[in-house]
Amino acid sequence: MISPLLTLALASTASAACTRATLQEVTAAYIKAQISGTGLSSLPLATTYSYIENDERVNVTSSVLSKPLPIDFQQSFYDTTACATFTELNAASASHPYVIHTQLRLTDNKITAIDSVVSDDGDWVFDAKSHLSWARSEKWDSIPSANQDTRAVIQAAGDTYLNQWGDPKLPVPLATPCARLEGGHYTGEGNLTANTCLMGAFPYPLTIANRRYVVDVDAGVVSILNDFPFLEASKPNGTTPSSNLFYVQGGLIRYIHEVTVCATRMCGRELPPPS
């Protein structure tokens, strides 16, 4: 649906590696812009850039970035190989709450792409207050250098989780414990020592397309923005914007955060049963 963006992202990946300090500085500018609602005016933009919300090019003046938001929780990760960042923002205390997942892509230290999955009331199991509570309870500690997985291993863990929806027999590298925060629904509630990340069977194999990656080796994290099929009942043959964030330790997934946007309230479906 947004292949031009994917092309731009791949072009950014091919550019020279960025420093972590530069990525942190640009990410801080993005978060400050979201808090103030100043849009793109304060960001270091390339001459040519794209701004995407929920798989659509939008006018930034009507975007979430132009709405000042109190940020109650934030975490960011940095991909010095792909010159990209990922930021998770929770605005539970806002008059209109949001949970936002954003990837930034840079070339020559300038932003070439802003790609956000913006969820709010009515999206899949959305509950910003619950998301805030559970996100704050988790520990996404940096991985000591001697114990860090390779970039390929971290990305493969996330990919395998998504690929399993198309091949249920595929073994997914899940840690014990493992917990998934899906919108505001937490699988680990009351059972923080078990592996509660396994998904139930879908009615037919799913192919997760248009994957865009940010991999932070130091943090053991991979962000995968993607197009999720099946879930939106109003368009059973279409896709809906989705984001999956994985924390990987020793090649095993410890935490998953999932955000999925719906075209109709709760995508026209019921709350998933407890895991």
C-alpha beads as a LAMMPS data file, in Angstrom:
LAMMPS data file: protein, C-alpha beads

275 atoms
274 bonds

1 atom types
1 bond types

-500.0 500.0 xlo xhi
-500.0 500.0 ylo yhi
-500.0 500.0 zlo zhi

Masses

1 110.0

Atoms # bond

1 1 1 0.000 0.000 0.000
2 1 1 2.896 2.349 0.702
3 1 1 5.675 0.900 -1.385
4 1 1 7.177 4.374 -2.069
5 1 1 7.834 4.695 1.652
6 1 1 9.464 1.274 1.763
7 1 1 11.674 2.272 -1.164
8 1 1 12.680 5.423 0.680
9 1 1 13.399 3.449 3.836
10 1 1 15.659 1.045 1.955
11 1 1 17.495 3.955 0.391
12 1 1 18.084 5.372 3.863
13 1 1 19.377 2.011 5.060
14 1 1 21.965 2.040 2.313
15 1 1 23.450 5.341 3.533
16 1 1 26.428 5.667 5.863
17 1 1 25.931 4.503 9.445
18 1 1 24.869 7.100 12.030
19 1 1 26.189 7.674 15.524
20 1 1 24.033 6.771 18.483
21 1 1 24.414 10.316 19.809
22 1 1 23.000 11.782 16.603
23 1 1 20.041 9.407 16.632
24 1 1 19.354 10.252 20.270
25 1 1 19.453 13.957 19.507
26 1 1 17.034 13.674 16.586
27 1 1 14.693 11.449 18.612
28 1 1 14.693 13.965 21.467
29 1 1 13.707 16.656 18.953
30 1 1 10.846 14.469 17.703
31 1 1 9.533 13.850 21.225
32 1 1 9.795 17.555 22.075
33 1 1 7.835 18.371 18.917
34 1 1 5.102 15.924 19.930
35 1 1 4.865 17.372 23.431
36 1 1 4.596 20.920 22.104
37 1 1 2.510 20.038 19.043
38 1 1 4.752 22.083 16.771
39 1 1 4.683 19.579 13.937
40 1 1 7.733 19.444 11.691
41 1 1 8.985 22.997 12.140
42 1 1 11.638 22.152 14.729
43 1 1 12.850 18.885 13.193
44 1 1 16.018 18.425 11.097
45 1 1 14.323 17.426 7.843
46 1 1 15.978 16.419 4.600
47 1 1 15.046 18.331 1.464
48 1 1 12.837 15.399 0.491
49 1 1 10.985 13.537 3.220
50 1 1 7.778 11.591 3.841
51 1 1 5.346 11.837 6.730
52 1 1 3.135 8.774 7.215
53 1 1 0.423 8.021 9.780
54 1 1 -1.289 4.636 9.755
55 1 1 -0.039 3.784 6.280
56 1 1 -1.277 7.048 4.761
57 1 1 0.495 10.205 3.708
58 1 1 -1.191 12.980 5.677
59 1 1 -0.952 16.744 5.939
60 1 1 1.125 17.352 9.045
61 1 1 -1.156 20.228 10.099
62 1 1 -3.906 17.668 10.771
63 1 1 -1.555 15.003 12.144
64 1 1 -1.046 13.830 15.698
65 1 1 2.360 15.542 15.647
66 1 1 0.550 18.887 15.486
67 1 1 -1.423 18.118 18.665
68 1 1 0.354 18.944 21.947
69 1 1 0.349 15.833 24.116
70 1 1 1.479 15.131 27.679
71 1 1 3.795 12.131 27.428
72 1 1 3.347 9.767 30.370
73 1 1 5.707 7.045 29.134
74 1 1 8.354 6.914 26.463
75 1 1 11.082 4.587 25.317
76 1 1 13.313 4.894 22.287
77 1 1 15.763 2.618 20.474
78 1 1 18.504 3.372 17.978
79 1 1 19.683 1.553 14.868
80 1 1 23.113 2.886 13.967
81 1 1 23.405 0.540 10.981
82 1 1 20.161 1.561 9.274
83 1 1 20.269 5.190 10.512
84 1 1 16.840 4.753 12.073
85 1 1 15.096 5.108 15.419
86 1 1 11.979 3.768 17.087
87 1 1 9.963 5.565 19.776
88 1 1 6.985 4.369 21.803
89 1 1 4.885 7.151 23.342
90 1 1 1.966 6.869 25.759
91 1 1 -0.294 9.890 26.339
92 1 1 -2.776 8.339 28.764
93 1 1 -3.387 11.608 30.649
94 1 1 -4.291 13.583 27.524
95 1 1 -7.911 14.637 27.006
96 1 1 -7.682 12.421 23.914
97 1 1 -5.332 9.553 24.879
98 1 1 -2.952 7.971 22.375
99 1 1 -0.332 5.235 22.155
100 1 1 2.050 6.000 19.288
101 1 1 4.785 3.897 17.675
102 1 1 7.111 5.872 15.387
103 1 1 10.100 5.036 13.231
104 1 1 12.385 7.826 12.019
105 1 1 14.821 7.299 9.123
106 1 1 17.803 9.519 8.455
107 1 1 20.234 10.257 5.666
108 1 1 23.215 12.534 6.357
109 1 1 21.743 13.208 9.824
110 1 1 18.512 14.555 8.331
111 1 1 15.082 12.938 8.632
112 1 1 13.919 11.381 5.364
113 1 1 10.913 9.478 6.746
114 1 1 8.562 9.667 9.724
115 1 1 6.381 6.567 9.882
116 1 1 3.894 6.294 12.761
117 1 1 1.257 3.824 13.911
118 1 1 -1.106 6.060 15.897
119 1 1 -3.674 4.259 18.072
120 1 1 -6.519 5.725 20.101
121 1 1 -10.006 4.906 21.362
122 1 1 -11.694 2.220 19.269
123 1 1 -8.497 0.630 18.020
124 1 1 -7.693 -2.985 18.828
125 1 1 -8.022 -3.495 22.638
126 1 1 -6.922 0.113 23.130
127 1 1 -6.558 1.205 26.740
128 1 1 -3.868 3.822 27.267
129 1 1 -4.046 3.698 31.076
130 1 1 -3.625 -0.075 31.133
131 1 1 -0.814 0.159 28.586
132 1 1 0.896 2.763 30.755
133 1 1 0.655 0.668 33.904
134 1 1 2.051 -2.487 32.333
135 1 1 4.730 -0.721 30.289
136 1 1 6.032 0.950 33.433
137 1 1 6.194 -2.423 35.208
138 1 1 8.557 -3.970 32.657
139 1 1 12.356 -3.772 32.609
140 1 1 13.851 -3.354 29.148
141 1 1 17.437 -3.155 30.384
142 1 1 20.326 -2.679 27.973
143 1 1 22.170 -5.903 27.191
144 1 1 25.790 -6.125 28.431
145 1 1 28.145 -6.145 25.440
146 1 1 29.384 -9.668 26.191
147 1 1 25.815 -10.985 26.085
148 1 1 24.459 -9.088 23.095
149 1 1 22.863 -10.992 20.256
150 1 1 23.766 -10.176 16.693
151 1 1 21.565 -7.939 14.622
152 1 1 20.509 -10.940 12.537
153 1 1 19.464 -12.966 15.602
154 1 1 17.391 -10.119 17.060
155 1 1 15.589 -9.442 13.782
156 1 1 15.061 -13.162 13.165
157 1 1 13.301 -13.518 16.527
158 1 1 10.763 -10.867 15.581
159 1 1 10.371 -12.172 12.057
160 1 1 9.793 -15.721 13.279
161 1 1 7.024 -14.527 15.592
162 1 1 5.272 -12.879 12.626
163 1 1 6.042 -15.769 10.257
164 1 1 4.417 -18.235 12.658
165 1 1 1.047 -16.701 11.808
166 1 1 1.534 -18.097 8.314
167 1 1 3.096 -21.379 9.467
168 1 1 1.694 -22.507 12.844
169 1 1 4.310 -25.274 13.105
170 1 1 7.185 -22.795 13.023
171 1 1 8.959 -22.765 16.422
172 1 1 9.027 -19.247 17.885
173 1 1 11.992 -18.369 20.165
174 1 1 10.024 -17.340 23.258
175 1 1 11.590 -16.945 26.679
176 1 1 10.060 -18.080 29.950
177 1 1 8.763 -15.757 31.216
178 1 1 7.400 -13.916 28.168
179 1 1 4.557 -11.387 28.194
180 1 1 2.740 -9.533 25.418
181 1 1 1.204 -6.066 25.801
182 1 1 -1.401 -5.926 23.032
183 1 1 -3.053 -2.516 23.046
184 1 1 -3.968 -2.390 26.740
185 1 1 -4.398 -6.168 27.103
186 1 1 -1.533 -7.827 29.029
187 1 1 -1.035 -11.563 28.748
188 1 1 1.278 -11.760 31.744
189 1 1 -1.191 -10.392 34.278
190 1 1 -1.231 -12.675 37.307
191 1 1 1.301 -15.047 35.725
192 1 1 4.647 -13.275 35.408
193 1 1 6.693 -16.483 35.534
194 1 1 5.144 -18.201 32.502
195 1 1 5.395 -17.902 28.740
196 1 1 2.145 -16.186 27.757
197 1 1 3.258 -14.847 24.360
198 1 1 1.928 -17.637 22.148
199 1 1 -0.871 -16.563 19.850
200 1 1 -3.992 -18.633 19.287
201 1 1 -4.606 -20.199 15.886
202 1 1 -5.915 -17.942 13.138
203 1 1 -8.683 -19.206 10.838
204 1 1 -6.234 -19.307 7.944
205 1 1 -2.504 -18.660 7.435
206 1 1 -1.585 -14.978 7.468
207 1 1 1.193 -13.270 5.540
208 1 1 2.570 -10.185 7.290
209 1 1 3.782 -7.797 4.598
210 1 1 5.441 -4.386 4.265
211 1 1 7.761 -4.916 7.230
212 1 1 9.915 -1.936 8.221
213 1 1 12.676 -2.587 10.753
214 1 1 14.611 -0.784 13.438
215 1 1 17.136 -2.995 15.270
216 1 1 18.998 -1.808 18.393
217 1 1 21.704 -4.350 19.218
218 1 1 22.714 -2.649 22.480
219 1 1 19.132 -2.808 23.754
220 1 1 18.242 -6.206 22.259
221 1 1 15.210 -4.687 20.537
222 1 1 13.613 -4.919 17.103
223 1 1 10.692 -2.795 15.935
224 1 1 8.679 -4.101 12.988
225 1 1 5.993 -1.872 11.517
226 1 1 3.812 -3.959 9.215
227 1 1 0.479 -4.442 7.491
228 1 1 -1.702 -6.929 9.389
229 1 1 -4.346 -8.869 7.427
230 1 1 -7.622 -10.487 8.528
231 1 1 -8.305 -8.540 11.744
232 1 1 -10.443 -5.716 10.314
233 1 1 -13.832 -7.347 9.771
234 1 1 -14.996 -4.569 7.445
235 1 1 -12.261 -5.427 4.934
236 1 1 -11.466 -9.157 5.319
237 1 1 -9.215 -9.139 2.257
238 1 1 -7.389 -5.963 3.279
239 1 1 -4.805 -5.008 5.879
240 1 1 -4.586 -2.674 8.835
241 1 1 -1.585 -0.712 10.189
242 1 1 0.239 -2.560 12.944
243 1 1 3.424 -2.374 15.012
244 1 1 5.283 -5.111 16.861
245 1 1 8.084 -4.313 19.281
246 1 1 10.254 -7.143 20.644
247 1 1 12.743 -7.284 23.504
248 1 1 15.155 -10.172 22.899
249 1 1 17.591 -11.722 25.383
250 1 1 19.849 -14.620 24.407
251 1 1 17.928 -15.033 21.170
252 1 1 14.611 -15.407 23.050
253 1 1 11.714 -12.956 23.104
254 1 1 11.012 -11.631 26.614
255 1 1 8.491 -8.848 25.914
256 1 1 6.250 -7.929 22.986
257 1 1 4.324 -4.690 22.520
258 1 1 1.689 -4.726 19.780
259 1 1 -0.341 -1.784 18.495
260 1 1 -2.972 -2.291 15.783
261 1 1 -5.211 0.371 14.244
262 1 1 -8.840 -0.359 13.313
263 1 1 -11.054 1.165 10.628
264 1 1 -14.136 0.315 12.718
265 1 1 -14.437 0.085 16.499
266 1 1 -12.371 -2.863 17.768
267 1 1 -12.035 -3.888 14.110
268 1 1 -15.606 -5.229 14.375
269 1 1 -14.467 -8.074 16.655
270 1 1 -14.546 -9.132 20.287
271 1 1 -11.849 -8.873 22.949
272 1 1 -9.421 -11.807 22.667
273 1 1 -9.783 -14.427 25.406
274 1 1 -7.131 -14.460 28.176
275 1 1 -4.036 -16.457 27.280

Bonds

1 1 1 2
2 1 2 3
3 1 3 4
4 1 4 5
5 1 5 6
6 1 6 7
7 1 7 8
8 1 8 9
9 1 9 10
10 1 10 11
11 1 11 12
12 1 12 13
13 1 13 14
14 1 14 15
15 1 15 16
16 1 16 17
17 1 17 18
18 1 18 19
19 1 19 20
20 1 20 21
21 1 21 22
22 1 22 23
23 1 23 24
24 1 24 25
25 1 25 26
26 1 26 27
27 1 27 28
28 1 28 29
29 1 29 30
30 1 30 31
31 1 31 32
32 1 32 33
33 1 33 34
34 1 34 35
35 1 35 36
36 1 36 37
37 1 37 38
38 1 38 39
39 1 39 40
40 1 40 41
41 1 41 42
42 1 42 43
43 1 43 44
44 1 44 45
45 1 45 46
46 1 46 47
47 1 47 48
48 1 48 49
49 1 49 50
50 1 50 51
51 1 51 52
52 1 52 53
53 1 53 54
54 1 54 55
55 1 55 56
56 1 56 57
57 1 57 58
58 1 58 59
59 1 59 60
60 1 60 61
61 1 61 62
62 1 62 63
63 1 63 64
64 1 64 65
65 1 65 66
66 1 66 67
67 1 67 68
68 1 68 69
69 1 69 70
70 1 70 71
71 1 71 72
72 1 72 73
73 1 73 74
74 1 74 75
75 1 75 76
76 1 76 77
77 1 77 78
78 1 78 79
79 1 79 80
80 1 80 81
81 1 81 82
82 1 82 83
83 1 83 84
84 1 84 85
85 1 85 86
86 1 86 87
87 1 87 88
88 1 88 89
89 1 89 90
90 1 90 91
91 1 91 92
92 1 92 93
93 1 93 94
94 1 94 95
95 1 95 96
96 1 96 97
97 1 97 98
98 1 98 99
99 1 99 100
100 1 100 101
101 1 101 102
102 1 102 103
103 1 103 104
104 1 104 105
105 1 105 106
106 1 106 107
107 1 107 108
108 1 108 109
109 1 109 110
110 1 110 111
111 1 111 112
112 1 112 113
113 1 113 114
114 1 114 115
115 1 115 116
116 1 116 117
117 1 117 118
118 1 118 119
119 1 119 120
120 1 120 121
121 1 121 122
122 1 122 123
123 1 123 124
124 1 124 125
125 1 125 126
126 1 126 127
127 1 127 128
128 1 128 129
129 1 129 130
130 1 130 131
131 1 131 132
132 1 132 133
133 1 133 134
134 1 134 135
135 1 135 136
136 1 136 137
137 1 137 138
138 1 138 139
139 1 139 140
140 1 140 141
141 1 141 142
142 1 142 143
143 1 143 144
144 1 144 145
145 1 145 146
146 1 146 147
147 1 147 148
148 1 148 149
149 1 149 150
150 1 150 151
151 1 151 152
152 1 152 153
153 1 153 154
154 1 154 155
155 1 155 156
156 1 156 157
157 1 157 158
158 1 158 159
159 1 159 160
160 1 160 161
161 1 161 162
162 1 162 163
163 1 163 164
164 1 164 165
165 1 165 166
166 1 166 167
167 1 167 168
168 1 168 169
169 1 169 170
170 1 170 171
171 1 171 172
172 1 172 173
173 1 173 174
174 1 174 175
175 1 175 176
176 1 176 177
177 1 177 178
178 1 178 179
179 1 179 180
180 1 180 181
181 1 181 182
182 1 182 183
183 1 183 184
184 1 184 185
185 1 185 186
186 1 186 187
187 1 187 188
188 1 188 189
189 1 189 190
190 1 190 191
191 1 191 192
192 1 192 193
193 1 193 194
194 1 194 195
195 1 195 196
196 1 196 197
197 1 197 198
198 1 198 199
199 1 199 200
200 1 200 201
201 1 201 202
202 1 202 203
203 1 203 204
204 1 204 205
205 1 205 206
206 1 206 207
207 1 207 208
208 1 208 209
209 1 209 210
210 1 210 211
211 1 211 212
212 1 212 213
213 1 213 214
214 1 214 215
215 1 215 216
216 1 216 217
217 1 217 218
218 1 218 219
219 1 219 220
220 1 220 221
221 1 221 222
222 1 222 223
223 1 223 224
224 1 224 225
225 1 225 226
226 1 226 227
227 1 227 228
228 1 228 229
229 1 229 230
230 1 230 231
231 1 231 232
232 1 232 233
233 1 233 234
234 1 234 235
235 1 235 236
236 1 236 237
237 1 237 238
238 1 238 239
239 1 239 240
240 1 240 241
241 1 241 242
242 1 242 243
243 1 243 244
244 1 244 245
245 1 245 246
246 1 246 247
247 1 247 248
248 1 248 249
249 1 249 250
250 1 250 251
251 1 251 252
252 1 252 253
253 1 253 254
254 1 254 255
255 1 255 256
256 1 256 257
257 1 257 258
258 1 258 259
259 1 259 260
260 1 260 261
261 1 261 262
262 1 262 263
263 1 263 264
264 1 264 265
265 1 265 266
266 1 266 267
267 1 267 268
268 1 268 269
269 1 269 270
270 1 270 271
271 1 271 272
272 1 272 273
273 1 273 274
274 1 274 275
